[in-house]
Amino acid sequence: MEERRDNILSVCNRINSKVFNRPYLFYFRELHLSWCPTYKAGSTTWKDYFVKRFVDPNLTNPDLSKLWKFKLMSGAGRWPDGRKKYRSEALGTIRFTIVRNPIVRIISYWKMSQSCGELVRVGMHRDVILSRPLPYPSLKEPFIKQLDGYLLWCEAQVAGKKGVAKPTISKDNPYLNPPHITFPELVNKIERQRAQLKSNDWEGHWAPASEWCDICTHKLDYVAKLEREPWELWFLVDTLGLWADRGQFLSFKNMASQSGKPSGEDEVEDFISLLSASQITFLNSFYANDFVMFGYDKLK
């Protein structure tokens, strides 16, 4: 990880990119740690650990908002090594994150997007769904009614309400075939959001880790790769002084697949084959800094 850190600093010296106006670092004074949650890269395991340790040990599936009081907010100049300084963060605090191949991250998000919980959270990506072409324009209102009925059913599932029947879906209704965003639609949405972005107030599930964690400004001490688990995980847990709690990190589901490739990467080619050449070009540009900083290959 030391070699990776040196490479990241070298890349930072070559690029001139300032995107952010607020940090995503959570500071735990007792542990002398500041953590950036890179979504879809094992962040849920770390979030659950910190919530159970510092908020409520009995919470199940807690939201990241439970840690909001630990979020660093006010900057105060620079430390001697050039990293951004925060008023509440003590000198010598270790800053870290876990990263993952960004293409595998968005594939992981796409899989999650099919769940009722995520459909409810994002309103079924209604802006995307309603942009699909209609074979029968006269049926737009009935089709939208079916879409709304499906969302209500999902809301009932998330709330644990029983006795709510799954609505019938017309096979001619493009809004519900499929009832979730497709992978090419997701890439289009990411590209549109990028074009409109004026700050970093956007979706962390697909934001480049180099930007979400503001890597160049924060100069993280450790950037571990999910694909290098369990070895980098155990090194990190030990280095951070959390070895006694190592059992709580065993839920990482990222071991090598039977193909010998890191879990998830053997699917990349299949998903990329669904995209247009312009979409591939966009992803290579969008994640360019992640690829070079963390040692991942660009798409071909």
Phi and psi restraints in degrees (value plus and minus 20) as a CYANA .aco file:
   2 GLU   PHI     -84.5   -44.5
   2 GLU   PSI     -61.3   -21.3
   3 GLU   PHI     -84.0   -44.0
   3 GLU   PSI     -59.5   -19.5
   4 ARG   PHI     -84.4   -44.4
   4 ARG   PSI     -61.3   -21.3
   5 ARG   PHI     -82.8   -42.8
   5 ARG   PSI     -61.9   -21.9
   6 ASP   PHI     -82.4   -42.4
   6 ASP   PSI     -60.1   -20.1
   7 ASN   PHI     -84.3   -44.3
   7 ASN   PSI     -62.2   -22.2
   8 ILE   PHI     -80.4   -40.4
   8 ILE   PSI     -65.3   -25.3
   9 LEU   PHI     -83.5   -43.5
   9 LEU   PSI     -57.1   -17.1
  10 SER   PHI     -84.5   -44.5
  10 SER   PSI     -62.9   -22.9
  11 VAL   PHI     -84.2   -44.2
  11 VAL   PSI     -61.5   -21.5
  12 CYS   PHI     -80.4   -40.4
  12 CYS   PSI     -53.8   -13.8
  13 ASN   PHI     -90.9   -50.9
  13 ASN   PSI     -39.2     0.8
  14 ARG   PHI    -115.8   -75.8
  14 ARG   PSI     -41.6    -1.6
  15 ILE   PHI    -124.2   -84.2
  15 ILE   PSI     136.1   176.1
  16 ASN   PHI    -151.1  -111.1
  16 ASN   PSI      66.7   106.7
  17 SER   PHI    -157.7  -117.7
  17 SER   PSI      95.0   135.0
  18 LYS   PHI    -140.7  -100.7
  18 LYS   PSI      86.0   126.0
  19 VAL   PHI    -128.9   -88.9
  19 VAL   PSI     -48.1    -8.1
  20 PHE   PHI    -122.2   -82.2
  20 PHE   PSI     135.2   175.2
  21 ASN   PHI    -149.4  -109.4
  21 ASN   PSI     -13.1    26.9
  22 ARG   PHI    -177.4  -137.4
  22 ARG   PSI     127.8   167.8
  23 PRO   PHI    -108.7   -68.7
  23 PRO   PSI     139.6   179.6
  24 TYR   PHI    -140.6  -100.6
  24 TYR   PSI      43.9    83.9
  25 LEU   PHI    -141.6  -101.6
  25 LEU   PSI     111.7   151.7
  26 PHE   PHI    -132.1   -92.1
  26 PHE   PSI     103.5   143.5
  27 TYR   PHI    -125.1   -85.1
  27 TYR   PSI     106.6   146.6
  28 PHE   PHI    -138.1   -98.1
  28 PHE   PSI      76.4   116.4
  29 ARG   PHI     -77.2   -37.2
  29 ARG   PSI     -61.0   -21.0
  30 GLU   PHI     -79.9   -39.9
  30 GLU   PSI     -52.9   -12.9
  31 LEU   PHI    -117.5   -77.5
  31 LEU   PSI     -26.0    14.0
  32 HIS   PHI      38.4    78.4
  32 HIS   PSI      20.9    60.9
  33 LEU   PHI    -147.8  -107.8
  33 LEU   PSI     126.1   166.1
  34 SER   PHI    -147.9  -107.9
  34 SER   PSI     107.7   147.7
  35 TRP   PHI    -140.0  -100.0
  35 TRP   PSI     114.5   154.5
  36 CYS   PHI    -126.0   -86.0
  36 CYS   PSI     102.1   142.1
  37 PRO   PHI    -103.9   -63.9
  37 PRO   PSI      80.6   120.6
  38 THR   PHI    -101.0   -61.0
  38 THR   PSI      90.7   130.7
  39 TYR   PHI     -82.4   -42.4
  39 TYR   PSI     126.4   166.4
  40 LYS   PHI      42.8    82.8
  40 LYS   PSI       9.2    49.2
  41 ALA   PHI    -158.1  -118.1
  41 ALA   PSI      22.1    62.1
  42 GLY   PHI      63.0   103.0
  42 GLY   PSI      -9.7    30.3
  43 SER   PHI     -85.8   -45.8
  43 SER   PSI     -48.4    -8.4
  44 THR   PHI     -83.1   -43.1
  44 THR   PSI     -60.8   -20.8
  45 THR   PHI     -81.6   -41.6
  45 THR   PSI     -64.5   -24.5
  46 TRP   PHI     -89.4   -49.4
  46 TRP   PSI     -61.1   -21.1
  47 LYS   PHI     -79.7   -39.7
  47 LYS   PSI     -66.5   -26.5
  48 ASP   PHI     -81.3   -41.3
  48 ASP   PSI     -60.3   -20.3
  49 TYR   PHI     -81.8   -41.8
  49 TYR   PSI     -68.8   -28.8
  50 PHE   PHI     -87.2   -47.2
  50 PHE   PSI     -57.8   -17.8
  51 VAL   PHI     -84.9   -44.9
  51 VAL   PSI     -66.2   -26.2
  52 LYS   PHI     -86.7   -46.7
  52 LYS   PSI     -52.2   -12.2
  53 ARG   PHI     -99.6   -59.6
  53 ARG   PSI     -57.9   -17.9
  54 PHE   PHI    -135.1   -95.1
  54 PHE   PSI     -28.7    11.3
  55 VAL   PHI    -139.2   -99.2
  55 VAL   PSI     -84.6   -44.6
  56 ASP   PHI    -177.4  -137.4
  56 ASP   PSI      93.3   133.3
  57 PRO   PHI     -87.9   -47.9
  57 PRO   PSI     -31.3     8.7
  58 ASN   PHI    -120.1   -80.1
  58 ASN   PSI     -21.3    18.7
  59 LEU   PHI     -91.6   -51.6
  59 LEU   PSI     118.1   158.1
  60 THR   PHI    -133.7   -93.7
  60 THR   PSI     111.7   151.7
  61 ASN   PHI      30.6    70.6
  61 ASN   PSI      34.0    74.0
  62 PRO   PHI     -90.8   -50.8
  62 PRO   PSI     130.9   170.9
  63 ASP   PHI    -101.1   -61.1
  63 ASP   PSI     134.3   174.3
  64 LEU   PHI     -80.6   -40.6
  64 LEU   PSI     -44.8    -4.8
  65 SER   PHI     -79.8   -39.8
  65 SER   PSI     -41.5    -1.5
  66 LYS   PHI     -84.0   -44.0
  66 LYS   PSI     -38.1     1.9
  67 LEU   PHI    -122.2   -82.2
  67 LEU   PSI     -12.5    27.5
  68 TRP   PHI     -77.2   -37.2
  68 TRP   PSI     -52.4   -12.4
  69 LYS   PHI     -88.3   -48.3
  69 LYS   PSI     -34.3     5.7
  70 PHE   PHI    -115.4   -75.4
  70 PHE   PSI     -20.4    19.6
  71 LYS   PHI     -96.7   -56.7
  71 LYS   PSI     108.7   148.7
  72 LEU   PHI     -90.0   -50.0
  72 LEU   PSI     113.8   153.8
  73 MET   PHI    -143.0  -103.0
  73 MET   PSI     -69.3   -29.3
  74 SER   PHI    -123.0   -83.0
  74 SER   PSI      99.5   139.5
  75 GLY   PHI     -99.6   -59.6
  75 GLY   PSI     137.5   177.5
  76 ALA   PHI    -168.5  -128.5
  76 ALA   PSI      38.2    78.2
  77 GLY   PHI      65.0   105.0
  77 GLY   PSI    -167.2  -127.2
  78 ARG   PHI    -151.8  -111.8
  78 ARG   PSI     128.7   168.7
  79 TRP   PHI     -97.9   -57.9
  79 TRP   PSI     146.2   186.2
  80 PRO   PHI     -75.1   -35.1
  80 PRO   PSI     -50.3   -10.3
  81 ASP   PHI    -103.2   -63.2
  81 ASP   PSI     -17.2    22.8
  82 GLY   PHI      76.5   116.5
  82 GLY   PSI     -30.1     9.9
  83 ARG   PHI     -93.6   -53.6
  83 ARG   PSI     131.2   171.2
  84 LYS   PHI     -82.0   -42.0
  84 LYS   PSI     119.1   159.1
  85 LYS   PHI    -126.6   -86.6
  85 LYS   PSI     120.8   160.8
  86 TYR   PHI    -140.3  -100.3
  86 TYR   PSI     123.5   163.5
  87 ARG   PHI     -80.0   -40.0
  87 ARG   PSI     -56.3   -16.3
  88 SER   PHI    -111.8   -71.8
  88 SER   PSI     -27.3    12.7
  89 GLU   PHI    -115.3   -75.3
  89 GLU   PSI     107.2   147.2
  90 ALA   PHI     -97.9   -57.9
  90 ALA   PSI     130.5   170.5
  91 LEU   PHI     -80.4   -40.4
  91 LEU   PSI     117.7   157.7
  92 GLY   PHI      73.1   113.1
  92 GLY   PSI     -21.3    18.7
  93 THR   PHI     -84.6   -44.6
  93 THR   PSI     116.6   156.6
  94 ILE   PHI    -107.3   -67.3
  94 ILE   PSI     106.9   146.9
  95 ARG   PHI    -126.6   -86.6
  95 ARG   PSI     116.5   156.5
  96 PHE   PHI    -173.1  -133.1
  96 PHE   PSI     143.5   183.5
  97 THR   PHI    -174.2  -134.2
  97 THR   PSI     149.1   189.1
  98 ILE   PHI    -136.5   -96.5
  98 ILE   PSI     112.1   152.1
  99 VAL   PHI    -135.3   -95.3
  99 VAL   PSI     151.6   191.6
 100 ARG   PHI    -172.9  -132.9
 100 ARG   PSI     135.1   175.1
 101 ASN   PHI     -67.7   -27.7
 101 ASN   PSI     100.2   140.2
 102 PRO   PHI     -82.2   -42.2
 102 PRO   PSI     -48.7    -8.7
 103 ILE   PHI     -89.6   -49.6
 103 ILE   PSI     -60.1   -20.1
 104 VAL   PHI     -85.7   -45.7
 104 VAL   PSI     -53.6   -13.6
 105 ARG   PHI     -81.1   -41.1
 105 ARG   PSI     -65.3   -25.3
 106 ILE   PHI     -94.8   -54.8
 106 ILE   PSI     -47.7    -7.7
 107 ILE   PHI     -85.3   -45.3
 107 ILE   PSI     -62.8   -22.8
 108 SER   PHI     -81.3   -41.3
 108 SER   PSI     -61.7   -21.7
 109 TYR   PHI     -83.8   -43.8
 109 TYR   PSI     -63.0   -23.0
 110 TRP   PHI     -77.7   -37.7
 110 TRP   PSI     -61.0   -21.0
 111 LYS   PHI     -82.1   -42.1
 111 LYS   PSI     -62.8   -22.8
 112 MET   PHI     -86.4   -46.4
 112 MET   PSI     -49.5    -9.5
 113 SER   PHI     -84.7   -44.7
 113 SER   PSI     -32.9     7.1
 114 GLN   PHI    -104.9   -64.9
 114 GLN   PSI     -31.7     8.3
 115 SER   PHI     -97.5   -57.5
 115 SER   PSI     131.1   171.1
 116 CYS   PHI     -81.2   -41.2
 116 CYS   PSI     -56.7   -16.7
 117 GLY   PHI     -79.3   -39.3
 117 GLY   PSI     -63.6   -23.6
 118 GLU   PHI     -95.3   -55.3
 118 GLU   PSI     -56.3   -16.3
 119 LEU   PHI     -79.2   -39.2
 119 LEU   PSI     -58.9   -18.9
 120 VAL   PHI     -91.1   -51.1
 120 VAL   PSI     -62.6   -22.6
 121 ARG   PHI     -79.4   -39.4
 121 ARG   PSI     -60.4   -20.4
 122 VAL   PHI    -123.1   -83.1
 122 VAL   PSI     -11.6    28.4
 123 GLY   PHI      43.4    83.4
 123 GLY   PSI      14.6    54.6
 124 MET   PHI      42.9    82.9
 124 MET   PSI       1.7    41.7
 125 HIS   PHI      30.8    70.8
 125 HIS   PSI      29.5    69.5
 126 ARG   PHI     -75.8   -35.8
 126 ARG   PSI     -55.3   -15.3
 127 ASP   PHI     -80.3   -40.3
 127 ASP   PSI     -55.8   -15.8
 128 VAL   PHI     -98.2   -58.2
 128 VAL   PSI     -67.2   -27.2
 129 ILE   PHI     -78.0   -38.0
 129 ILE   PSI     -63.7   -23.7
 130 LEU   PHI     -96.2   -56.2
 130 LEU   PSI     -26.3    13.7
 131 SER   PHI    -109.9   -69.9
 131 SER   PSI     -23.8    16.2
 132 ARG   PHI     -88.0   -48.0
 132 ARG   PSI     123.3   163.3
 133 PRO   PHI     -85.8   -45.8
 133 PRO   PSI     123.7   163.7
 134 LEU   PHI    -121.0   -81.0
 134 LEU   PSI     103.6   143.6
 135 PRO   PHI     -91.7   -51.7
 135 PRO   PSI     -47.7    -7.7
 136 TYR   PHI    -150.4  -110.4
 136 TYR   PSI      67.4   107.4
 137 PRO   PHI     -73.7   -33.7
 137 PRO   PSI     -49.6    -9.6
 138 SER   PHI     -87.5   -47.5
 138 SER   PSI     -36.7     3.3
 139 LEU   PHI    -118.7   -78.7
 139 LEU   PSI      -6.9    33.1
 140 LYS   PHI     -76.7   -36.7
 140 LYS   PSI     -70.1   -30.1
 141 GLU   PHI     -83.4   -43.4
 141 GLU   PSI     -66.3   -26.3
 142 PRO   PHI     -80.8   -40.8
 142 PRO   PSI     -57.1   -17.1
 143 PHE   PHI     -86.7   -46.7
 143 PHE   PSI     -60.8   -20.8
 144 ILE   PHI     -84.4   -44.4
 144 ILE   PSI     -57.0   -17.0
 145 LYS   PHI     -82.9   -42.9
 145 LYS   PSI     -60.7   -20.7
 146 GLN   PHI     -83.2   -43.2
 146 GLN   PSI     -61.0   -21.0
 147 LEU   PHI     -80.5   -40.5
 147 LEU   PSI     -65.9   -25.9
 148 ASP   PHI     -83.8   -43.8
 148 ASP   PSI     -56.8   -16.8
 149 GLY   PHI     -85.1   -45.1
 149 GLY   PSI     -57.0   -17.0
 150 TYR   PHI     -86.7   -46.7
 150 TYR   PSI     -60.7   -20.7
 151 LEU   PHI     -84.6   -44.6
 151 LEU   PSI     -60.0   -20.0
 152 LEU   PHI     -83.6   -43.6
 152 LEU   PSI     -58.2   -18.2
 153 TRP   PHI     -84.6   -44.6
 153 TRP   PSI     -62.8   -22.8
 154 CYS   PHI     -81.8   -41.8
 154 CYS   PSI     -61.9   -21.9
 155 GLU   PHI     -80.1   -40.1
 155 GLU   PSI     -58.3   -18.3
 156 ALA   PHI     -86.6   -46.6
 156 ALA   PSI     -58.8   -18.8
 157 GLN   PHI     -83.7   -43.7
 157 GLN   PSI     -63.7   -23.7
 158 VAL   PHI     -84.9   -44.9
 158 VAL   PSI     -57.6   -17.6
 159 ALA   PHI     -99.2   -59.2
 159 ALA   PSI     -27.6    12.4
 160 GLY   PHI      57.0    97.0
 160 GLY   PSI       0.9    40.9
 161 LYS   PHI     -97.0   -57.0
 161 LYS   PSI     114.4   154.4
 162 LYS   PHI    -122.1   -82.1
 162 LYS   PSI     137.6   177.6
 163 GLY   PHI      65.5   105.5
 163 GLY   PSI     -13.8    26.2
 164 VAL   PHI    -115.9   -75.9
 164 VAL   PSI      92.4   132.4
 165 ALA   PHI     -95.1   -55.1
 165 ALA   PSI     122.4   162.4
 166 LYS   PHI     -87.8   -47.8
 166 LYS   PSI     109.1   149.1
 167 PRO   PHI     -88.9   -48.9
 167 PRO   PSI     131.9   171.9
 168 THR   PHI     -93.0   -53.0
 168 THR   PSI     115.3   155.3
 169 ILE   PHI    -132.3   -92.3
 169 ILE   PSI     104.0   144.0
 170 SER   PHI     -88.8   -48.8
 170 SER   PSI     114.3   154.3
 171 LYS   PHI     -88.2   -48.2
 171 LYS   PSI     -33.7     6.3
 172 ASP   PHI    -113.0   -73.0
 172 ASP   PSI     -23.0    17.0
 173 ASN   PHI    -104.4   -64.4
 173 ASN   PSI      86.3   126.3
 174 PRO   PHI     -87.8   -47.8
 174 PRO   PSI     -40.6    -0.6
 175 TYR   PHI     -91.8   -51.8
 175 TYR   PSI     -39.4     0.6
 176 LEU   PHI    -143.2  -103.2
 176 LEU   PSI      -5.4    34.6
 177 ASN   PHI    -149.3  -109.3
 177 ASN   PSI      60.6   100.6
 178 PRO   PHI    -107.2   -67.2
 178 PRO   PSI     146.3   186.3
 179 PRO   PHI    -103.0   -63.0
 179 PRO   PSI      -2.4    37.6
 180 HIS   PHI    -161.0  -121.0
 180 HIS   PSI     147.4   187.4
 181 ILE   PHI     -86.4   -46.4
 181 ILE   PSI     119.6   159.6
 182 THR   PHI    -104.4   -64.4
 182 THR   PSI     146.3   186.3
 183 PHE   PHI     -83.8   -43.8
 183 PHE   PSI     -65.8   -25.8
 184 PRO   PHI     -81.6   -41.6
 184 PRO   PSI     -55.8   -15.8
 185 GLU   PHI     -84.6   -44.6
 185 GLU   PSI     -56.9   -16.9
 186 LEU   PHI     -83.6   -43.6
 186 LEU   PSI     -64.4   -24.4
 187 VAL   PHI     -83.2   -43.2
 187 VAL   PSI     -59.7   -19.7
 188 ASN   PHI     -81.8   -41.8
 188 ASN   PSI     -59.6   -19.6
 189 LYS   PHI     -86.0   -46.0
 189 LYS   PSI     -61.4   -21.4
 190 ILE   PHI     -80.7   -40.7
 190 ILE   PSI     -63.1   -23.1
 191 GLU   PHI     -85.4   -45.4
 191 GLU   PSI     -60.9   -20.9
 192 ARG   PHI     -85.3   -45.3
 192 ARG   PSI     -61.8   -21.8
 193 GLN   PHI     -84.7   -44.7
 193 GLN   PSI     -58.7   -18.7
 194 ARG   PHI     -81.7   -41.7
 194 ARG   PSI     -61.2   -21.2
 195 ALA   PHI     -85.8   -45.8
 195 ALA   PSI     -47.6    -7.6
 196 GLN   PHI    -115.0   -75.0
 196 GLN   PSI     -27.3    12.7
 197 LEU   PHI     -86.0   -46.0
 197 LEU   PSI     106.5   146.5
 198 LYS   PHI    -137.9   -97.9
 198 LYS   PSI     -31.6     8.4
 199 SER   PHI    -169.6  -129.6
 199 SER   PSI    -187.9  -147.9
 200 ASN   PHI    -118.7   -78.7
 200 ASN   PSI       2.5    42.5
 201 ASP   PHI    -107.1   -67.1
 201 ASP   PSI      53.1    93.1
 202 TRP   PHI    -164.8  -124.8
 202 TRP   PSI    -194.1  -154.1
 203 GLU   PHI     -93.9   -53.9
 203 GLU   PSI      94.6   134.6
 204 GLY   PHI     -88.9   -48.9
 204 GLY   PSI     -39.0     1.0
 205 HIS   PHI     -85.1   -45.1
 205 HIS   PSI     -43.4    -3.4
 206 TRP   PHI    -148.9  -108.9
 206 TRP   PSI     -15.5    24.5
 207 ALA   PHI     -83.7   -43.7
 207 ALA   PSI     119.4   159.4
 208 PRO   PHI     -77.7   -37.7
 208 PRO   PSI     114.5   154.5
 209 ALA   PHI     -81.1   -41.1
 209 ALA   PSI     -53.5   -13.5
 210 SER   PHI     -83.2   -43.2
 210 SER   PSI     -47.7    -7.7
 211 GLU   PHI    -114.3   -74.3
 211 GLU   PSI     -64.7   -24.7
 212 TRP   PHI     -77.3   -37.3
 212 TRP   PSI     -62.2   -22.2
 213 CYS   PHI    -111.3   -71.3
 213 CYS   PSI     -19.7    20.3
 214 ASP   PHI      27.4    67.4
 214 ASP   PSI      36.4    76.4
 215 ILE   PHI     -73.0   -33.0
 215 ILE   PSI     -64.4   -24.4
 216 CYS   PHI     -91.2   -51.2
 216 CYS   PSI     -52.9   -12.9
 217 THR   PHI     -98.5   -58.5
 217 THR   PSI     -58.3   -18.3
 218 HIS   PHI    -108.4   -68.4
 218 HIS   PSI     -38.7     1.3
 219 LYS   PHI      26.7    66.7
 219 LYS   PSI      45.8    85.8
 220 LEU   PHI     -81.2   -41.2
 220 LEU   PSI     124.4   164.4
 221 ASP   PHI     -93.0   -53.0
 221 ASP   PSI     -57.9   -17.9
 222 TYR   PHI    -156.4  -116.4
 222 TYR   PSI     110.1   150.1
 223 VAL   PHI    -145.1  -105.1
 223 VAL   PSI      79.6   119.6
 224 ALA   PHI    -108.6   -68.6
 224 ALA   PSI     134.6   174.6
 225 LYS   PHI    -127.2   -87.2
 225 LYS   PSI     110.9   150.9
 226 LEU   PHI     -79.6   -39.6
 226 LEU   PSI     -53.7   -13.7
 227 GLU   PHI     -87.5   -47.5
 227 GLU   PSI     -35.8     4.2
 228 ARG   PHI    -117.4   -77.4
 228 ARG   PSI      -7.4    32.6
 229 GLU   PHI     -97.4   -57.4
 229 GLU   PSI     132.8   172.8
 230 PRO   PHI    -106.9   -66.9
 230 PRO   PSI     -25.2    14.8
 231 TRP   PHI     -84.0   -44.0
 231 TRP   PSI     -68.6   -28.6
 232 GLU   PHI     -90.4   -50.4
 232 GLU   PSI     -50.8   -10.8
 233 LEU   PHI     -82.4   -42.4
 233 LEU   PSI     -68.0   -28.0
 234 TRP   PHI     -87.8   -47.8
 234 TRP   PSI     -57.8   -17.8
 235 PHE   PHI     -80.1   -40.1
 235 PHE   PSI     -65.2   -25.2
 236 LEU   PHI     -85.9   -45.9
 236 LEU   PSI     -66.7   -26.7
 237 VAL   PHI     -79.1   -39.1
 237 VAL   PSI     -61.0   -21.0
 238 ASP   PHI     -88.8   -48.8
 238 ASP   PSI     -65.7   -25.7
 239 THR   PHI     -84.0   -44.0
 239 THR   PSI     -54.6   -14.6
 240 LEU   PHI    -100.8   -60.8
 240 LEU   PSI     -22.0    18.0
 241 GLY   PHI      60.0   100.0
 241 GLY   PSI       6.0    46.0
 242 LEU   PHI    -133.0   -93.0
 242 LEU   PSI      -2.2    37.8
 243 TRP   PHI     -79.3   -39.3
 243 TRP   PSI     -54.2   -14.2
 244 ALA   PHI     -84.5   -44.5
 244 ALA   PSI     -41.9    -1.9
 245 ASP   PHI    -124.3   -84.3
 245 ASP   PSI      -2.9    37.1
 246 ARG   PHI     -79.1   -39.1
 246 ARG   PSI     -48.0    -8.0
 247 GLY   PHI     -81.1   -41.1
 247 GLY   PSI     -44.7    -4.7
 248 GLN   PHI     -97.6   -57.6
 248 GLN   PSI     -27.2    12.8
 249 PHE   PHI    -125.8   -85.8
 249 PHE   PSI     -10.4    29.6
 250 LEU   PHI     -95.8   -55.8
 250 LEU   PSI     -24.3    15.7
 251 SER   PHI    -102.4   -62.4
 251 SER   PSI     -21.1    18.9
 252 PHE   PHI     -79.5   -39.5
 252 PHE   PSI     101.6   141.6
 253 LYS   PHI    -127.4   -87.4
 253 LYS   PSI      55.1    95.1
 254 ASN   PHI    -164.2  -124.2
 254 ASN   PSI      -1.8    38.2
 255 MET   PHI     -90.0   -50.0
 255 MET   PSI     144.3   184.3
 256 ALA   PHI     -81.3   -41.3
 256 ALA   PSI     120.3   160.3
 257 SER   PHI     -97.5   -57.5
 257 SER   PSI     154.7   194.7
 258 GLN   PHI     -84.1   -44.1
 258 GLN   PSI     -42.8    -2.8
 259 SER   PHI     -94.3   -54.3
 259 SER   PSI     -30.6     9.4
 260 GLY   PHI      72.0   112.0
 260 GLY   PSI     -27.6    12.4
 261 LYS   PHI    -111.1   -71.1
 261 LYS   PSI     135.9   175.9
 262 PRO   PHI     -76.3   -36.3
 262 PRO   PSI     122.5   162.5
 263 SER   PHI     -70.7   -30.7
 263 SER   PSI     108.0   148.0
 264 GLY   PHI      80.8   120.8
 264 GLY   PSI     -53.6   -13.6
 265 GLU   PHI     -91.7   -51.7
 265 GLU   PSI     -43.6    -3.6
 266 ASP   PHI     -91.9   -51.9
 266 ASP   PSI     -29.2    10.8
 267 GLU   PHI    -115.6   -75.6
 267 GLU   PSI     -31.7     8.3
 268 VAL   PHI     -77.2   -37.2
 268 VAL   PSI     -66.7   -26.7
 269 GLU   PHI     -78.8   -38.8
 269 GLU   PSI     -60.6   -20.6
 270 ASP   PHI     -83.5   -43.5
 270 ASP   PSI     -61.9   -21.9
 271 PHE   PHI     -91.8   -51.8
 271 PHE   PSI     -60.4   -20.4
 272 ILE   PHI     -85.9   -45.9
 272 ILE   PSI     -49.1    -9.1
 273 SER   PHI     -84.5   -44.5
 273 SER   PSI     -36.3     3.7
 274 LEU   PHI    -102.7   -62.7
 274 LEU   PSI     -31.1     8.9
 275 LEU   PHI    -117.9   -77.9
 275 LEU   PSI     136.8   176.8
 276 SER   PHI    -101.9   -61.9
 276 SER   PSI     146.9   186.9
 277 ALA   PHI     -81.6   -41.6
 277 ALA   PSI     -57.0   -17.0
 278 SER   PHI     -89.3   -49.3
 278 SER   PSI     -54.0   -14.0
 279 GLN   PHI     -87.8   -47.8
 279 GLN   PSI     -59.7   -19.7
 280 ILE   PHI     -84.4   -44.4
 280 ILE   PSI     -61.7   -21.7
 281 THR   PHI     -80.7   -40.7
 281 THR   PSI     -61.9   -21.9
 282 PHE   PHI     -81.4   -41.4
 282 PHE   PSI     -68.0   -28.0
 283 LEU   PHI     -81.9   -41.9
 283 LEU   PSI     -58.8   -18.8
 284 ASN   PHI     -84.1   -44.1
 284 ASN   PSI     -54.7   -14.7
 285 SER   PHI     -96.4   -56.4
 285 SER   PSI     -63.5   -23.5
 286 PHE   PHI     -80.9   -40.9
 286 PHE   PSI     -62.5   -22.5
 287 TYR   PHI    -123.6   -83.6
 287 TYR   PSI      -1.0    39.0
 288 ALA   PHI     -75.2   -35.2
 288 ALA   PSI     -65.3   -25.3
 289 ASN   PHI     -88.8   -48.8
 289 ASN   PSI     -57.1   -17.1
 290 ASP   PHI     -82.0   -42.0
 290 ASP   PSI     -64.4   -24.4
 291 PHE   PHI     -78.2   -38.2
 291 PHE   PSI     -69.1   -29.1
 292 VAL   PHI     -98.1   -58.1
 292 VAL   PSI     -55.8   -15.8
 293 MET   PHI     -87.0   -47.0
 293 MET   PSI     -64.2   -24.2
 294 PHE   PHI    -123.5   -83.5
 294 PHE   PSI     -20.0    20.0
 295 GLY   PHI      60.3   100.3
 295 GLY   PSI      21.8    61.8
 296 TYR   PHI    -130.2   -90.2
 296 TYR   PSI     133.1   173.1
 297 ASP   PHI    -103.5   -63.5
 297 ASP   PSI     121.3   161.3
 298 LYS   PHI     -89.2   -49.2
 298 LYS   PSI     140.8   180.8
 299 LEU   PHI     -94.7   -54.7
 299 LEU   PSI     128.1   168.1
